């Protein structure tokens, strides 16, 4: 009889712990909305970093990269665009290029239905003028397309973080 009572009590407790599908969806939506508000705050404060996990060129060639040296950083009125690699040494000391300059023409568009952002701005740096277009999801995944005065473009795929949460390493400014 004791074993029977234990099995019955375990069965009753396990039924109490199950969460309905509707409650799971509501919890997921609440989490997405919270993340949407956090990202909104970072964008409005102009204090964030897109740390790239992948870089892609205009032909669709996609390569994994180190997020600590491949990033786009916005700090109020300053922008840093950087690529880097551990395999070679570049003009910036981290195997790539670092362009630092002014943030201009920032436009943020919010999609409340899909909980996404579109961000467009111009970076005027010592090595050129670049147009950047970003799409950011509520799960903080972001994609940025950088284009300049030449035909090429570079796409950063990664996550967006608050400036104080980021662990990026900025190399020396590249001068051409």
C-alpha positions as CSV (number, residue, x, y, z in Angstrom):
1,X,0.0,0.0,0.0
2,X,2.8,2.4,0.8
3,X,4.3,2.0,-2.7
4,X,0.8,2.7,-4.2
5,X,0.5,5.9,-2.2
6,X,3.9,7.1,-3.3
7,X,3.1,6.4,-7.0
8,X,-0.2,8.3,-6.7
9,X,1.5,11.3,-5.0
10,X,4.2,11.4,-7.6
11,X,1.7,11.2,-10.4
12,X,-0.3,14.1,-8.9
13,X,2.8,16.3,-8.4
14,X,4.0,15.7,-12.0
15,X,0.7,16.8,-13.4
16,X,0.9,20.1,-11.4
17,X,4.3,20.9,-12.9
18,X,3.2,20.7,-16.5
19,X,2.9,24.0,-18.2
20,X,0.2,24.4,-20.9
21,X,1.2,25.3,-24.4
22,X,-0.6,28.6,-24.2
23,X,1.4,29.5,-21.0
24,X,4.6,28.6,-22.8
25,X,3.7,30.8,-25.8
26,X,2.9,33.7,-23.4
27,X,6.2,33.3,-21.6
28,X,8.1,33.2,-24.8
29,X,6.3,36.3,-26.1
30,X,7.0,38.1,-22.8
31,X,10.7,37.3,-23.0
32,X,10.8,38.5,-26.6
33,X,9.0,41.8,-25.7
34,X,11.5,42.3,-22.8
35,X,14.4,41.8,-25.1
36,X,12.8,44.2,-27.6
37,X,12.7,46.8,-24.9
38,X,16.3,46.2,-23.9
39,X,17.5,46.5,-27.6
40,X,15.4,49.6,-28.0
41,X,17.1,51.2,-25.0
42,X,20.6,50.3,-26.4
43,X,19.6,51.9,-29.8
44,X,18.1,55.0,-28.3
45,X,21.2,55.5,-26.0
46,X,23.5,54.9,-29.0
47,X,25.6,52.5,-27.0
48,X,25.9,49.1,-28.5
49,X,28.1,46.6,-30.3
50,X,27.3,44.1,-33.0
51,X,29.8,41.3,-32.5
52,X,30.1,39.3,-35.7
53,X,30.2,35.5,-35.7
54,X,30.3,35.5,-39.5
55,X,31.4,37.8,-42.3
56,X,30.0,37.6,-45.8
57,X,31.0,39.4,-49.0
58,X,28.8,40.6,-51.9
59,X,29.1,37.2,-53.6
60,X,27.7,35.2,-50.7
61,X,31.0,33.8,-49.4
62,X,30.5,33.4,-45.7
63,X,33.3,32.7,-43.2
64,X,33.2,32.3,-39.4
65,X,35.2,34.9,-37.5
66,X,36.2,35.9,-34.0
67,X,33.6,38.1,-32.5
68,X,36.1,39.9,-30.3
69,X,37.9,41.5,-33.2
70,X,35.1,41.7,-35.8
71,X,32.5,44.2,-34.8
72,X,30.6,47.4,-35.4
73,X,30.5,49.6,-32.3
74,X,28.4,52.7,-31.7
75,X,29.3,54.9,-28.7
76,X,27.1,58.0,-28.8
77,X,28.5,59.9,-31.7
78,X,31.5,57.6,-32.6
79,X,31.5,54.5,-34.8
80,X,34.1,51.8,-35.0
81,X,34.1,49.3,-37.9
82,X,36.6,46.6,-37.5
83,X,37.7,43.3,-39.1
84,X,40.4,41.1,-37.7
85,X,42.0,37.7,-37.7
86,X,44.4,35.7,-35.6
87,X,46.1,34.2,-38.7
88,X,47.7,37.4,-40.1
89,X,48.7,40.9,-38.9
90,X,47.1,43.8,-40.5
91,X,47.6,47.5,-40.4
92,X,45.4,47.7,-37.2
93,X,47.5,45.1,-35.3
94,X,44.7,42.5,-35.2
95,X,44.9,41.2,-38.8
96,X,42.4,43.5,-40.5
97,X,41.2,47.0,-40.8
98,X,39.9,49.4,-38.2
99,X,37.9,52.5,-39.3
100,X,36.8,54.9,-36.6
101,X,34.8,58.0,-37.2
102,X,31.6,60.0,-36.7
103,X,28.0,58.7,-36.5
104,X,25.7,60.6,-38.9
105,X,22.1,60.3,-40.1
106,X,21.0,57.6,-37.6
107,X,17.5,56.4,-38.4
108,X,15.8,53.7,-36.3
109,X,12.6,52.0,-37.4
110,X,10.7,49.8,-35.0
111,X,8.4,47.0,-36.1
112,X,6.2,46.3,-33.0
113,X,4.3,43.4,-34.7
114,X,7.4,41.4,-35.5
115,X,9.5,42.9,-32.6
116,X,12.4,43.9,-35.0
117,X,14.4,47.0,-35.7
118,X,15.9,48.5,-38.8
119,X,18.8,50.8,-38.3
120,X,20.4,52.9,-40.9
121,X,23.3,55.3,-40.5
122,X,26.5,56.7,-42.1
123,X,30.0,56.4,-40.7
124,X,32.4,59.1,-41.8
125,X,35.9,57.6,-41.0
126,X,39.5,58.4,-41.8
127,X,39.5,55.8,-44.6
128,X,36.1,56.4,-46.2
129,X,32.4,57.1,-45.9
130,X,30.3,54.0,-45.3
131,X,26.5,53.4,-45.2
132,X,25.4,50.8,-42.7
133,X,22.0,49.1,-42.7
134,X,21.2,46.8,-39.7
135,X,18.3,44.5,-39.0
136,X,18.0,43.4,-35.3
137,X,15.6,40.8,-33.9
138,X,14.2,40.7,-30.4
139,X,16.5,37.7,-29.7
140,X,19.4,40.1,-30.3
141,X,20.6,38.5,-33.5
142,X,21.6,41.2,-35.9
143,X,22.8,41.5,-39.5
144,X,24.6,44.6,-40.8
145,X,25.4,45.4,-44.4
146,X,28.2,47.9,-45.0
147,X,28.6,49.6,-48.3
148,X,30.9,52.4,-49.4
149,X,31.7,54.4,-52.4
150,X,33.0,51.4,-54.2
151,X,31.0,48.4,-55.5
152,X,31.8,45.9,-52.7
153,X,29.9,45.3,-49.5
154,X,30.5,43.4,-46.3
155,X,27.9,41.7,-44.1
156,X,28.3,41.2,-40.4
157,X,26.1,38.4,-38.8
158,X,26.1,38.2,-35.0
159,X,24.6,39.4,-31.8
160,X,24.0,42.9,-30.5
161,X,25.2,43.7,-27.0
162,X,25.3,46.7,-24.7
163,X,28.6,48.4,-24.9
164,X,29.4,47.6,-21.2
165,X,28.7,43.8,-21.9
166,X,30.9,43.6,-24.9
167,X,34.4,42.1,-24.8
168,X,35.7,43.5,-28.1
169,X,39.3,44.5,-28.7
170,X,39.8,47.6,-30.8
171,X,43.0,47.7,-32.8
172,X,44.9,50.7,-34.1
173,X,43.1,52.9,-36.6
174,X,44.0,52.0,-40.2
175,X,45.2,54.9,-42.3
176,X,45.4,54.7,-46.1
